Amino acid sequence: MNPADELRDAAEHLRTLAAAAMHDDRPQWQIGHTLSSKTRVVVDNQERPSLLIETWAPRREQVDDYLVAFGSPVVAFAVADWIDQAARHYDAGVQAADDVFRDDPAGRDAFLTTGPGAPSEHALAVARAITGGSK
């Protein structure tokens, strides 16, 4: 599997996960409180939550803040778009390498592994964390 395929697979997987985590078209999670005990929780709507996450971690406020900041489906959709953009960038690099280095296989390989046509290391790391891939 080439890097662009890895990236696209991860973006698709992340979108699937985010869509499944979203209820009633509410992509943004927020800090809320239970109605009875006023316990701090993560909700998708304080007035009529369809999602409620109550954490019991030692630093649960920080965990809640993390879930709101990075766990919300809206963030996953944005990350998936960024990963897709990295795949398109790599595809463009492959096309450029084919055009420029058509008679120089070593130059093409260098361009696509360590040069400006190389895939984004950060996007690949995120993609592999999402899919559990190691390549």
C-alpha positions as CSV (number, residue, x, y, z in Angstrom):
1,M,0.0,0.0,0.0
2,N,1.5,3.4,-0.9
3,P,1.4,6.4,1.5
4,A,-1.5,8.1,-0.3
5,D,-3.6,4.9,0.1
6,E,-2.7,4.7,3.7
7,L,-3.7,8.3,4.3
8,R,-7.0,7.9,2.4
9,D,-7.9,4.7,4.3
10,A,-7.3,6.5,7.6
11,A,-9.3,9.5,6.6
12,E,-12.2,7.3,5.6
13,H,-12.0,5.3,8.8
14,L,-11.9,8.5,10.9
15,R,-14.9,9.9,9.1
16,T,-16.8,6.7,9.8
17,L,-15.9,6.8,13.5
18,A,-16.8,10.4,13.8
19,A,-20.2,10.0,12.0
20,A,-21.0,7.0,14.3
21,A,-20.1,9.1,17.4
22,M,-22.3,12.0,16.3
23,H,-26.0,12.0,17.4
24,D,-28.8,14.2,16.1
25,D,-26.4,16.1,13.8
26,R,-24.4,17.4,16.8
27,P,-20.7,17.4,15.9
28,Q,-19.4,19.6,18.7
29,W,-19.2,18.3,22.2
30,Q,-19.2,20.6,25.3
31,I,-18.8,20.7,29.0
32,G,-22.1,20.3,30.8
33,H,-23.6,19.1,34.0
34,T,-26.0,16.4,35.0
35,L,-29.4,17.9,35.9
36,S,-29.7,16.1,39.3
37,S,-26.3,16.1,40.8
38,K,-24.7,18.8,38.7
39,T,-21.8,16.5,38.1
40,R,-19.5,17.8,35.4
41,V,-19.9,15.8,32.1
42,V,-19.2,16.0,28.4
43,V,-22.4,16.4,26.4
44,D,-23.5,17.1,22.8
45,N,-26.3,19.4,24.0
46,Q,-26.8,20.6,27.6
47,E,-30.6,20.9,27.3
48,R,-31.3,17.6,25.5
49,P,-28.2,15.5,25.5
50,S,-28.1,12.5,23.3
51,L,-24.5,11.9,24.3
52,L,-23.2,12.1,27.9
53,I,-19.8,11.1,29.0
54,E,-18.9,11.1,32.7
55,T,-15.3,10.5,33.5
56,W,-13.8,9.2,36.7
57,A,-10.1,9.8,36.0
58,P,-7.9,11.3,38.7
59,R,-7.8,14.6,36.7
60,R,-11.2,14.3,35.3
61,E,-11.7,18.0,34.4
62,Q,-8.6,17.7,32.1
63,V,-10.0,14.5,30.6
64,D,-13.3,16.2,29.9
65,D,-11.6,19.3,28.4
66,Y,-9.5,17.0,26.2
67,L,-12.6,15.1,25.0
68,V,-14.3,18.4,24.2
69,A,-11.2,19.8,22.4
70,F,-10.2,16.8,20.5
71,G,-12.8,14.1,20.9
72,S,-15.7,15.9,19.2
73,P,-16.6,14.6,15.8
74,V,-16.1,18.0,14.3
75,V,-12.4,17.8,15.1
76,A,-12.2,14.3,13.6
77,F,-13.8,15.5,10.4
78,A,-11.3,18.3,10.2
79,V,-8.4,15.9,10.8
80,A,-9.7,13.6,8.1
81,D,-9.8,16.5,5.7
82,W,-6.1,17.3,6.6
83,I,-5.1,13.7,6.1
84,D,-6.9,13.6,2.7
85,Q,-5.0,16.8,1.7
86,A,-1.8,15.1,2.6
87,A,-2.8,12.2,0.3
88,R,-3.5,14.6,-2.6
89,H,-0.1,16.3,-1.9
90,Y,1.7,13.0,-2.1
91,D,-0.2,12.1,-5.3
92,A,0.9,15.4,-6.8
93,G,4.5,14.6,-5.8
94,V,4.3,11.2,-7.5
95,Q,3.1,12.9,-10.7
96,A,5.8,15.5,-10.5
97,A,8.5,12.8,-9.9
98,D,7.2,10.8,-12.8
99,D,7.4,14.0,-15.0
100,V,10.8,15.3,-13.8
101,F,12.7,12.1,-13.1
102,R,11.3,9.9,-15.9
103,D,14.9,8.8,-16.8
104,D,16.3,8.9,-13.3
105,P,14.8,6.2,-11.0
106,A,17.2,7.0,-8.2
107,G,16.3,10.7,-8.3
108,R,12.6,9.8,-8.4
109,D,13.0,7.6,-5.3
110,A,14.9,10.3,-3.4
111,F,12.3,12.9,-4.3
112,L,9.5,10.7,-3.0
113,T,11.3,9.5,0.2
114,T,13.3,12.4,1.5
115,G,12.7,15.3,-0.9
116,P,9.8,17.6,-1.4
117,G,7.6,14.8,-2.8
118,A,7.9,12.8,0.3
119,P,4.6,12.1,2.2
120,S,3.9,14.1,5.3
121,E,5.5,12.3,8.3
122,H,3.0,13.9,10.7
123,A,0.0,13.0,8.6
124,L,1.3,9.4,8.2
125,A,1.9,9.1,11.9
126,V,-1.7,10.3,12.7
127,A,-3.1,8.0,10.0
128,R,-1.2,5.0,11.4
129,A,-2.4,5.8,14.9
130,I,-6.0,5.9,13.6
131,T,-5.7,2.6,11.7
132,G,-3.3,0.8,14.0
133,G,-0.9,0.4,11.0
134,S,2.8,0.2,11.4
135,K,4.0,0.9,7.8
